[in-house]
Amino acid sequence: FRSGDWVPIHPQGGLAFFLCLMNIILHEIEIFDVDFVKNHTNGVFLIGPDGEYLYGSDGKRPLVWDIQAGIAKPFNDPVIGDYALEGEFEVSGVKCRPAFALIKEKVKSYTPEWAETYSEVPPARIRTLANDLVREARIGSTIEINGVTFPYRPACITFYKGLTNHGYGHVATFAAMSINMLLGAWDVPGGTQACNHLEYACDEEGTPEEFHLFPPVHFHYPPNRMDLLEFLPMAHDVGYNFVDSMNNPDKYGFDYRPEVALN
């Protein structure tokens, strides 16, 4: 969080630590980037009792609740007065709630005392770090660069293999990314650069329908890449495969043995 400020977290304790930060931000500090969550996340999508998106009559576009109009609309409707983040609504006889409300309710149980059991970070320390993070993110601030005004969020969560390679590392990654969404610290000055080689493919209506690498890497055998990315279509980082593929090229169908790899 700060230069020279090291907080040792027990291996595999990262998930509990991040879930606790979300709890503190939403239930104790109660400050987050409302505009970012409403306009740049799917936290506004309505969720039905089955835990799935609630769709409109076309069965394709998830619905959101327009507070000003008092009705549900497709998420990409050109006229939405204001998105609901909380509350319970009824659409065609089906009760539903915004995804954000469900997340907020879920993380309430992840207290600092609970998180200490897994992370070994004292509750008071976690609360201090959460408050520091929200304060230094300067939610609502802007900065002008070359005549263009941008949101300014000089604090964020960043993570690498130390987090992702543990058990439940992918879930911990999602929790860390969710904190950056609460801060509005995505692809803005001071924040984290989004994982821009991953994207959702959208249909003509703009509805996410497929998750893939950007650009997509299709399966091929023998592989064209020494990092074997063709075998791991959902991977974020596969550079570690160089060691095995260079030492055992026959194992993967390569007809050559490289002498050097720059990764």
CORPE-V19280 format. One record per residue. N is the residue number from 1. PSI is psi in whole degrees, 0 to 359 (* if undefined). OMEGA is omega in degrees with one decimal (none if undefined). D_LAST is the distance of its C-alpha to the last C-alpha in Angstrom with 1 decimal. Layout:
n=N psi=PSI omega=OMEGA d_last=D_LAST
n=N psi=PSI omega=OMEGA d_last=D_LAST
//
This chain:
n=1 psi=324 omega=178.4 d_last=28.0
n=2 psi=152 omega=178.1 d_last=29.0
n=3 psi=126 omega=179.0 d_last=27.5
n=4 psi=3 omega=-179.1 d_last=28.6
n=5 psi=97 omega=-177.0 d_last=29.9
n=6 psi=127 omega=178.1 d_last=28.3
n=7 psi=102 omega=-178.5 d_last=29.8
n=8 psi=126 omega=178.4 d_last=29.0
n=9 psi=133 omega=-179.7 d_last=28.8
n=10 psi=138 omega=177.0 d_last=29.4
n=11 psi=134 omega=-174.7 d_last=26.6
n=12 psi=5 omega=178.1 d_last=27.0
n=13 psi=356 omega=-177.5 d_last=29.3
n=14 psi=321 omega=-179.0 d_last=27.1
n=15 psi=311 omega=179.6 d_last=28.6
n=16 psi=320 omega=180.0 d_last=32.1
n=17 psi=313 omega=-177.8 d_last=31.3
n=18 psi=320 omega=177.9 d_last=30.0
n=19 psi=323 omega=177.8 d_last=32.8
n=20 psi=319 omega=177.4 d_last=35.2
n=21 psi=319 omega=178.6 d_last=33.8
n=22 psi=318 omega=178.8 d_last=34.5
n=23 psi=313 omega=-177.7 d_last=38.0
n=24 psi=318 omega=-180.0 d_last=38.8
n=25 psi=316 omega=-173.9 d_last=37.6
n=26 psi=330 omega=-172.6 d_last=39.7
n=27 psi=343 omega=179.1 d_last=42.7
n=28 psi=306 omega=179.8 d_last=43.2
n=29 psi=319 omega=177.5 d_last=41.8
n=30 psi=38 omega=175.1 d_last=42.3
n=31 psi=123 omega=175.0 d_last=40.3
n=32 psi=169 omega=-176.7 d_last=37.4
n=33 psi=88 omega=-176.4 d_last=36.4
n=34 psi=317 omega=-178.2 d_last=38.9
n=35 psi=318 omega=-179.6 d_last=38.2
n=36 psi=314 omega=-178.3 d_last=34.5
n=37 psi=321 omega=-178.7 d_last=35.2
n=38 psi=320 omega=-169.8 d_last=38.0
n=39 psi=349 omega=-175.7 d_last=36.3
n=40 psi=13 omega=176.4 d_last=32.5
n=41 psi=171 omega=175.3 d_last=32.5
n=42 psi=19 omega=176.7 d_last=34.3
n=43 psi=341 omega=-179.4 d_last=36.3
n=44 psi=350 omega=-178.2 d_last=39.3
n=45 psi=137 omega=-179.9 d_last=39.2
n=46 psi=137 omega=-178.6 d_last=42.3
n=47 psi=129 omega=-180.0 d_last=42.0
n=48 psi=179 omega=-178.5 d_last=44.9
n=49 psi=342 omega=178.2 d_last=46.3
n=50 psi=2 omega=179.0 d_last=44.1
n=51 psi=7 omega=-179.1 d_last=41.0
n=52 psi=163 omega=174.7 d_last=39.9
n=53 psi=146 omega=172.7 d_last=39.8
n=54 psi=123 omega=-174.6 d_last=43.3
n=55 psi=158 omega=177.1 d_last=43.4
n=56 psi=191 omega=-175.6 d_last=45.9
n=57 psi=336 omega=179.5 d_last=48.4
n=58 psi=351 omega=178.6 d_last=45.8
n=59 psi=13 omega=-174.9 d_last=43.8
n=60 psi=319 omega=-171.8 d_last=40.5
n=61 psi=120 omega=177.4 d_last=40.2
n=62 psi=148 omega=-177.9 d_last=40.1
n=63 psi=153 omega=171.4 d_last=42.9
n=64 psi=165 omega=178.5 d_last=43.2
n=65 psi=122 omega=177.3 d_last=46.3
n=66 psi=110 omega=-176.0 d_last=47.7
n=67 psi=317 omega=-175.9 d_last=49.6
n=68 psi=319 omega=-179.5 d_last=51.8
n=69 psi=338 omega=-179.9 d_last=52.8
n=70 psi=27 omega=179.5 d_last=53.1
n=71 psi=165 omega=175.0 d_last=51.6
n=72 psi=143 omega=178.5 d_last=48.4
n=73 psi=157 omega=173.0 d_last=46.4
n=74 psi=145 omega=-173.2 d_last=43.3
n=75 psi=332 omega=-178.4 d_last=40.3
n=76 psi=23 omega=175.1 d_last=39.9
n=77 psi=133 omega=-176.6 d_last=43.6
n=78 psi=344 omega=-178.7 d_last=44.1
n=79 psi=93 omega=174.9 d_last=46.8
n=80 psi=117 omega=-176.6 d_last=46.0
n=81 psi=312 omega=179.1 d_last=47.9
n=82 psi=137 omega=-179.3 d_last=45.9
n=83 psi=141 omega=173.2 d_last=43.7
n=84 psi=133 omega=174.9 d_last=44.9
n=85 psi=338 omega=-179.4 d_last=42.5
n=86 psi=169 omega=-179.6 d_last=45.2
n=87 psi=167 omega=176.2 d_last=48.4
n=88 psi=135 omega=-175.7 d_last=49.6
n=89 psi=167 omega=177.1 d_last=50.7
n=90 psi=125 omega=-179.0 d_last=52.4
n=91 psi=116 omega=-179.1 d_last=51.3
n=92 psi=41 omega=177.3 d_last=53.6
n=93 psi=0 omega=-178.9 d_last=54.8
n=94 psi=125 omega=176.9 d_last=51.4
n=95 psi=140 omega=-175.9 d_last=50.6
n=96 psi=163 omega=178.3 d_last=47.1
n=97 psi=152 omega=175.4 d_last=45.1
n=98 psi=147 omega=-179.7 d_last=42.1
n=99 psi=321 omega=-179.5 d_last=38.8
n=100 psi=318 omega=-178.5 d_last=38.5
n=101 psi=322 omega=179.8 d_last=41.9
n=102 psi=320 omega=178.4 d_last=40.8
n=103 psi=314 omega=180.0 d_last=37.7
n=104 psi=317 omega=179.3 d_last=39.8
n=105 psi=319 omega=-176.5 d_last=42.4
n=106 psi=317 omega=-173.5 d_last=39.9
n=107 psi=351 omega=-178.1 d_last=38.2
n=108 psi=332 omega=-178.5 d_last=41.6
n=109 psi=349 omega=-176.6 d_last=41.8
n=110 psi=74 omega=-175.0 d_last=38.6
n=111 psi=162 omega=175.8 d_last=40.5
n=112 psi=324 omega=179.5 d_last=39.3
n=113 psi=319 omega=176.1 d_last=41.4
n=114 psi=315 omega=-177.1 d_last=39.8
n=115 psi=328 omega=-179.9 d_last=36.3
n=116 psi=327 omega=-179.1 d_last=37.2
n=117 psi=325 omega=-176.7 d_last=37.9
n=118 psi=325 omega=-174.3 d_last=34.2
n=119 psi=337 omega=-176.0 d_last=32.4
n=120 psi=20 omega=173.6 d_last=34.8
n=121 psi=125 omega=-177.1 d_last=34.8
n=122 psi=145 omega=-178.5 d_last=38.5
n=123 psi=317 omega=-179.2 d_last=39.8
n=124 psi=324 omega=178.8 d_last=40.9
n=125 psi=319 omega=179.4 d_last=37.5
n=126 psi=317 omega=-180.0 d_last=35.9
n=127 psi=320 omega=178.3 d_last=38.6
n=128 psi=315 omega=-179.3 d_last=38.0
n=129 psi=320 omega=179.0 d_last=34.3
n=130 psi=316 omega=178.7 d_last=35.0
n=131 psi=320 omega=176.8 d_last=37.6
n=132 psi=316 omega=-177.2 d_last=35.4
n=133 psi=312 omega=-179.1 d_last=32.6
n=134 psi=318 omega=-179.5 d_last=35.2
n=135 psi=313 omega=-176.0 d_last=37.0
n=136 psi=342 omega=176.4 d_last=34.0
n=137 psi=340 omega=175.3 d_last=32.6
n=138 psi=51 omega=-177.6 d_last=35.8
n=139 psi=129 omega=-178.5 d_last=36.3
n=140 psi=347 omega=-179.0 d_last=38.2
n=141 psi=159 omega=179.1 d_last=37.2
n=142 psi=166 omega=176.7 d_last=36.0
n=143 psi=144 omega=179.1 d_last=34.6
n=144 psi=127 omega=179.0 d_last=35.2
n=145 psi=119 omega=-179.6 d_last=32.4
n=146 psi=42 omega=176.5 d_last=33.5
n=147 psi=1 omega=-179.6 d_last=36.6
n=148 psi=133 omega=179.7 d_last=34.9
n=149 psi=127 omega=-179.8 d_last=35.6
n=150 psi=156 omega=166.7 d_last=32.9
n=151 psi=146 omega=-178.4 d_last=33.0
n=152 psi=116 omega=-177.5 d_last=32.0
n=153 psi=79 omega=-175.4 d_last=30.4
n=154 psi=40 omega=173.9 d_last=29.1
n=155 psi=138 omega=-178.9 d_last=28.4
n=156 psi=173 omega=174.0 d_last=26.2
n=157 psi=133 omega=172.5 d_last=24.4
n=158 psi=154 omega=-171.7 d_last=20.7
n=159 psi=155 omega=-179.4 d_last=18.9
n=160 psi=208 omega=-170.9 d_last=15.8
n=161 psi=336 omega=177.7 d_last=15.4
n=162 psi=331 omega=177.5 d_last=18.5
n=163 psi=311 omega=-169.3 d_last=20.5
n=164 psi=338 omega=-176.3 d_last=19.0
n=165 psi=359 omega=175.4 d_last=18.7
n=166 psi=166 omega=172.1 d_last=22.4
n=167 psi=140 omega=-176.1 d_last=25.2
n=168 psi=20 omega=-178.9 d_last=26.1
n=169 psi=325 omega=-179.9 d_last=22.8
n=170 psi=325 omega=178.3 d_last=22.7
n=171 psi=321 omega=177.2 d_last=26.3
n=172 psi=323 omega=177.3 d_last=25.5
n=173 psi=316 omega=178.9 d_last=22.8
n=174 psi=321 omega=179.1 d_last=25.5
n=175 psi=318 omega=178.3 d_last=27.9
n=176 psi=317 omega=178.6 d_last=25.7
n=177 psi=326 omega=179.2 d_last=25.1
n=178 psi=324 omega=176.7 d_last=28.9
n=179 psi=317 omega=177.7 d_last=29.6
n=180 psi=327 omega=176.1 d_last=27.6
n=181 psi=319 omega=178.2 d_last=29.8
n=182 psi=327 omega=179.0 d_last=32.9
n=183 psi=345 omega=-173.7 d_last=32.0
n=184 psi=24 omega=-172.7 d_last=31.1
n=185 psi=50 omega=179.7 d_last=27.9
n=186 psi=121 omega=174.9 d_last=25.7
n=187 psi=39 omega=174.9 d_last=24.3
n=188 psi=158 omega=179.2 d_last=26.9
n=189 psi=129 omega=-179.9 d_last=27.1
n=190 psi=337 omega=-177.2 d_last=26.5
n=191 psi=192 omega=179.7 d_last=25.2
n=192 psi=146 omega=172.3 d_last=22.0
n=193 psi=128 omega=-179.4 d_last=20.0
n=194 psi=158 omega=179.4 d_last=20.4
n=195 psi=83 omega=-164.7 d_last=17.6
n=196 psi=6 omega=171.6 d_last=17.9
n=197 psi=8 omega=173.6 d_last=15.9
n=198 psi=141 omega=178.9 d_last=18.6
n=199 psi=163 omega=170.6 d_last=22.2
n=200 psi=131 omega=172.0 d_last=25.6
n=201 psi=135 omega=-177.3 d_last=27.2
n=202 psi=151 omega=175.6 d_last=30.7
n=203 psi=186 omega=-175.4 d_last=33.9
n=204 psi=342 omega=178.0 d_last=36.2
n=205 psi=354 omega=-178.5 d_last=37.8
n=206 psi=12 omega=-179.6 d_last=34.6
n=207 psi=126 omega=177.5 d_last=34.6
n=208 psi=131 omega=-179.2 d_last=31.2
n=209 psi=346 omega=-178.7 d_last=31.3
n=210 psi=141 omega=179.9 d_last=27.8
n=211 psi=127 omega=-178.5 d_last=24.5
n=212 psi=171 omega=175.9 d_last=21.4
n=213 psi=154 omega=178.3 d_last=17.9
n=214 psi=115 omega=-6.4 d_last=18.1
n=215 psi=159 omega=-177.8 d_last=18.2
n=216 psi=141 omega=174.7 d_last=19.3
n=217 psi=115 omega=-174.5 d_last=17.4
n=218 psi=153 omega=-179.3 d_last=20.3
n=219 psi=138 omega=178.6 d_last=20.8
n=220 psi=136 omega=175.6 d_last=20.7
n=221 psi=131 omega=-3.5 d_last=21.4
n=222 psi=157 omega=-176.1 d_last=20.1
n=223 psi=154 omega=176.2 d_last=16.8
n=224 psi=349 omega=-174.4 d_last=15.1
n=225 psi=138 omega=178.6 d_last=11.6
n=226 psi=342 omega=177.8 d_last=10.1
n=227 psi=1 omega=172.7 d_last=9.1
n=228 psi=31 omega=-177.3 d_last=12.9
n=229 psi=333 omega=178.4 d_last=13.1
n=230 psi=334 omega=-178.7 d_last=16.5
n=231 psi=349 omega=-171.5 d_last=17.9
n=232 psi=70 omega=-171.2 d_last=17.1
n=233 psi=341 omega=-179.5 d_last=18.4
n=234 psi=6 omega=-172.6 d_last=18.9
n=235 psi=149 omega=174.9 d_last=15.6
n=236 psi=320 omega=-175.3 d_last=14.1
n=237 psi=118 omega=-175.3 d_last=10.8
n=238 psi=20 omega=-177.8 d_last=10.0
n=239 psi=333 omega=-178.9 d_last=6.7
n=240 psi=340 omega=-179.6 d_last=9.3
n=241 psi=343 omega=179.5 d_last=10.6
n=242 psi=320 omega=-175.4 d_last=8.5
n=243 psi=311 omega=-177.4 d_last=11.0
n=244 psi=317 omega=-176.1 d_last=14.0
n=245 psi=327 omega=178.7 d_last=13.3
n=246 psi=325 omega=-179.4 d_last=12.6
n=247 psi=337 omega=-177.8 d_last=15.6
n=248 psi=59 omega=-175.7 d_last=17.7
n=249 psi=326 omega=-179.0 d_last=17.1
n=250 psi=328 omega=-178.1 d_last=20.8
n=251 psi=329 omega=-175.9 d_last=20.7
n=252 psi=7 omega=176.1 d_last=18.8
n=253 psi=10 omega=177.6 d_last=20.6
n=254 psi=142 omega=176.9 d_last=18.2
n=255 psi=22 omega=177.3 d_last=20.4
n=256 psi=162 omega=178.1 d_last=17.9
n=257 psi=107 omega=-179.5 d_last=15.9
n=258 psi=151 omega=178.9 d_last=12.9
n=259 psi=333 omega=-176.7 d_last=13.1
n=260 psi=143 omega=172.5 d_last=9.7
n=261 psi=128 omega=174.7 d_last=6.1
n=262 psi=111 omega=-172.8 d_last=3.8
n=263 psi=* omega=none d_last=0.0
//
